[in-house]
Structures are given as structure tokens and as C-alpha cells.
Amino acid sequence: MSINIYSAMQNECEGDMATTKNIQSIERAFSILELFQNSGTPDLSVKDISESLALNKSTAFGLINTLTNLGYLQQNPENQKYALGLKLLSFSNAVKVQNIIIRAVHPYLEELQQKYGETAHCAVKYNNGVIYVDKVEATGSIYISTQIGTVNDLHCTGVGKCILAYLPEEEQERIYASNLRTMTYHTITNSEQLREEMAKVRQNGYAT
């Protein structure tokens, strides 16, 4: 069991940002970092990266070399492959200190954990999914193996269902009509069943 808090924050600059063109080289650099995050392998070669992201090999090498020089990637001298660099760890600590949601919610997570003795999470909607931004571990023997920064689909987690149930109806319908991935034997992938599940969440005040 875990206790989940949903928090959302409106971005006043959202309209202006939507009309600003992205810089391709920055997009590509971050796509490389995200590839390492999602690949499930400890290291990748230049060929792995260029093929996975459909980049020209020389372009990929230039980006990889720059990220390595800056400390965001590191090269294994034994196999010449690359992995995420230790410098990224400093961002994790900085986010915890600076993020307004985490700073605001952490004391309440501590109160919830102390009151119920269970792991307490704070999660927010992230694109079409949900991302865990903070948690306080339970002191008992039951351990919840969630990691800060993990992104899951809305329809297949307890915290995701809590968020989905209270989204605007138009946004809910868009998600119901999307390709609902099967994550476990119990995942609801039928749109009508998911609508019924969301009605139960609103009625009960919690999700499982």
C-alpha cells in the first residue's frame, strides 16, 4: 500500500512557449540522454545511439563527444561504449532542493508516512503519464520499489488512476481512445471498463 498525493501547477508562460521553435541540436542531445534512461542497458555504442535515434553517425558522435566532455556521459575504456555520467547526479539533488512542488509537499508526505506507517508518494501528471517527484519511505517491513523520476501510464497505476479520474472530461476521453498498454495481467485496456473504473475511483475517493 502507498499513499499518493497528486499536485498540479499551471505554467503562465505555456502559451508563449508553445509558439517558440525548438532548437534541433538541443533536442537531439536530450534524446540521447533519454535513450540511456529508457534503454535498460548499462552502456551504448555510437552505432547503437545513431541507429536508435535515426541520426547520422557523425552527428551522433559529435553530440556524444560534447556530452562526454561536459561530464553528462562517460566512456568505458574497455569497450569504448558510453554510459550516463556522474554529473547528472547533481541535477537530482538540485531538483529536490529547488522544485516548488517538492518543497511544498515534502512536509505533508512526512506527516502521512508517520500517521499511517506506509510509503507516501507525490506524483504529478507528465505528458500522457504520471511521474513520481518525491516520496517518504515506510518504516515497516513492506517496501514499495518506486523510484523518483519514474514515469508510468495513467491507466495502470493507483496514483495514475487518481489523476486520470479528475482530469477534464475531454482529456479523459482522449486517453480512453489511445492505445492503452498492457503492463500486468490486471491492466485495464478496454476504454469502457476504464470509464467504469474511473467512476468507482471518484465514488470511493481512492484508486488501486
C-alpha positions as CSV (number, residue, x, y, z in Angstrom):
1,M,0.0,0.0,0.0
2,S,1.2,3.5,-0.7
3,I,-0.3,6.9,0.0
4,N,-0.3,9.2,-3.1
5,I,-0.6,12.9,-3.4
6,Y,-1.5,14.5,-6.8
7,S,-0.3,18.0,-7.4
8,A,-0.6,20.2,-10.5
9,M,0.8,23.6,-11.3
10,Q,-0.2,25.9,-14.2
11,N,2.6,27.4,-16.3
12,E,1.9,31.1,-17.0
13,C,4.3,31.0,-19.9
14,E,2.7,28.0,-21.6
15,G,1.1,30.0,-24.4
16,D,4.3,31.8,-25.3
17,M,6.4,28.6,-25.1
18,A,4.1,26.8,-27.5
19,T,4.9,29.3,-30.3
20,T,8.7,29.1,-29.8
21,K,10.6,26.8,-32.2
22,N,12.8,24.1,-30.5
23,I,16.5,24.0,-31.2
24,Q,17.2,20.8,-33.0
25,S,20.7,20.2,-31.6
26,I,19.4,20.5,-28.0
27,E,16.5,18.2,-28.8
28,R,19.0,15.6,-30.1
29,A,21.3,15.9,-27.2
30,F,18.5,15.4,-24.7
31,S,17.1,12.5,-26.8
32,I,20.5,10.8,-26.3
33,L,20.3,11.2,-22.5
34,E,16.7,9.9,-22.5
35,L,17.8,6.9,-24.6
36,F,20.2,5.9,-21.9
37,Q,17.4,6.4,-19.3
38,N,15.0,4.1,-21.2
39,S,17.3,1.6,-22.9
40,G,17.6,-0.8,-20.0
41,T,21.2,-1.5,-20.8
42,P,24.2,-0.1,-18.9
43,D,26.1,1.3,-21.9
44,L,25.6,2.0,-25.6
45,S,27.9,2.4,-28.6
46,V,27.9,5.3,-31.1
47,K,26.3,2.8,-33.5
48,D,23.6,1.9,-31.0
49,I,22.7,5.5,-30.4
50,S,22.7,6.6,-34.0
51,E,20.5,3.7,-35.1
52,S,18.1,4.0,-32.2
53,L,17.6,7.7,-32.8
54,A,17.9,7.6,-36.6
55,L,20.9,10.0,-36.5
56,N,23.8,10.3,-38.9
57,K,26.7,8.5,-37.3
58,S,29.0,11.6,-37.5
59,T,26.2,13.8,-36.0
60,A,25.6,11.3,-33.2
61,F,29.4,11.1,-32.5
62,G,29.6,14.9,-32.3
63,L,26.8,15.1,-29.8
64,I,28.1,12.2,-27.7
65,N,31.6,13.7,-27.7
66,T,30.2,17.1,-26.4
67,L,28.1,15.4,-23.7
68,T,31.2,13.4,-22.6
69,N,33.4,16.5,-22.5
70,L,30.8,18.2,-20.3
71,G,30.5,15.2,-18.0
72,Y,27.0,14.1,-18.8
73,L,28.2,10.9,-20.5
74,Q,31.3,8.8,-19.7
75,Q,33.1,6.3,-21.9
76,N,34.1,2.9,-20.8
77,P,37.8,2.5,-22.0
78,E,37.5,-1.3,-22.2
79,N,34.7,-1.5,-24.8
80,Q,34.5,2.1,-26.0
81,K,30.8,2.3,-25.1
82,Y,29.1,5.2,-23.3
83,A,27.1,5.5,-20.1
84,L,25.4,8.3,-18.2
85,G,27.9,10.5,-16.4
86,L,28.1,11.2,-12.7
87,K,27.5,14.9,-13.2
88,L,23.8,14.1,-13.7
89,L,23.5,13.2,-10.1
90,S,24.0,16.8,-9.1
91,F,20.8,17.7,-11.0
92,S,18.8,15.2,-9.0
93,N,19.9,16.9,-5.7
94,A,19.3,20.4,-7.2
95,V,15.7,19.5,-8.3
96,K,14.9,18.2,-4.8
97,V,16.1,21.5,-3.2
98,Q,14.7,23.9,-5.8
99,N,11.5,22.4,-7.2
100,I,8.5,24.3,-5.8
101,I,6.2,21.2,-5.7
102,I,8.7,19.1,-3.8
103,R,9.5,21.8,-1.3
104,A,5.8,22.4,-0.7
105,V,4.7,18.8,-0.4
106,H,7.5,17.0,1.5
107,P,6.4,18.0,5.0
108,Y,2.9,16.6,4.2
109,L,4.4,13.3,2.9
110,E,6.3,13.0,6.2
111,E,3.1,13.6,8.2
112,L,1.2,11.0,6.1
113,Q,4.0,8.4,6.5
114,Q,4.2,8.9,10.3
115,K,0.4,8.7,10.6
116,Y,-0.2,5.6,8.5
117,G,3.2,3.9,8.6
118,E,3.1,3.5,4.8
119,T,5.2,4.9,1.9
120,A,3.8,8.3,0.8
121,H,4.3,9.5,-2.7
122,C,3.9,12.8,-4.5
123,A,3.2,12.4,-8.2
124,V,2.2,14.8,-11.0
125,K,0.8,14.4,-14.5
126,Y,3.6,14.3,-17.1
127,N,2.6,14.5,-20.7
128,N,0.2,11.4,-21.1
129,G,1.6,9.7,-18.0
130,V,2.4,10.3,-14.3
131,I,5.9,10.9,-12.8
132,Y,6.9,10.4,-9.2
133,V,8.6,13.5,-7.9
134,D,9.0,12.8,-4.2
135,K,8.4,10.0,-1.6
136,V,8.9,9.2,2.1
137,E,9.7,5.5,2.7
138,A,7.7,3.4,5.1
139,T,9.5,2.4,8.3
140,G,7.9,-1.1,8.4
141,S,8.9,-4.3,6.6
142,I,6.9,-3.7,3.4
143,Y,9.0,-1.9,0.7
144,I,7.5,-0.1,-2.3
145,S,10.0,-0.3,-5.2
146,T,9.2,3.0,-6.8
147,Q,11.9,5.4,-7.9
148,I,11.8,9.2,-8.1
149,G,11.7,10.2,-11.8
150,T,9.9,7.1,-12.9
151,V,7.2,7.7,-15.5
152,N,4.2,5.4,-15.8
153,D,1.0,5.4,-17.8
154,L,-2.1,6.9,-16.2
155,H,-4.3,3.9,-16.6
156,C,-2.2,1.2,-15.0
157,T,-1.1,2.6,-11.6
158,G,-3.0,3.6,-8.5
159,V,-1.6,7.1,-8.5
160,G,-2.2,7.5,-12.2
161,K,-5.8,6.4,-11.9
162,C,-6.3,9.0,-9.1
163,I,-5.1,11.7,-11.5
164,L,-7.0,10.4,-14.5
165,A,-10.3,10.2,-12.7
166,Y,-10.3,14.0,-12.1
167,L,-8.9,15.2,-15.4
168,P,-11.3,17.3,-17.6
169,E,-13.7,15.1,-19.5
170,E,-12.2,15.9,-22.9
171,E,-8.7,14.9,-21.8
172,Q,-10.1,11.7,-20.2
173,E,-11.8,10.8,-23.5
174,R,-8.6,11.3,-25.4
175,I,-6.7,8.9,-23.1
176,Y,-9.5,6.3,-23.3
177,A,-9.3,6.4,-27.1
178,S,-5.5,6.0,-27.1
179,N,-3.5,2.8,-27.2
180,L,-3.7,1.5,-23.6
181,R,-0.7,-0.6,-23.0
182,T,-0.9,-3.9,-21.1
183,M,1.5,-3.8,-18.2
184,T,0.3,-6.6,-16.0
185,Y,-2.4,-9.3,-16.0
186,H,-4.7,-6.9,-14.2
187,T,-4.2,-3.8,-16.5
188,I,-7.5,-2.4,-17.9
189,T,-7.1,-1.8,-21.6
190,N,-10.8,-1.6,-22.6
191,S,-12.0,2.0,-22.7
192,E,-15.5,1.2,-21.4
193,Q,-14.1,-0.7,-18.4
194,L,-11.6,2.1,-17.7
195,R,-14.5,4.6,-17.7
196,E,-16.3,2.4,-15.1
197,E,-13.1,2.2,-13.1
198,M,-12.7,6.0,-13.0
199,A,-16.3,6.3,-11.8
200,K,-15.5,4.0,-9.0
201,V,-12.4,6.0,-8.1
202,R,-14.4,9.2,-7.9
203,Q,-17.1,7.5,-5.8
204,N,-14.6,5.8,-3.4
205,G,-12.1,8.6,-3.2
206,Y,-9.1,6.3,-3.8
207,A,-7.6,4.0,-6.5
208,T,-5.8,0.7,-6.5
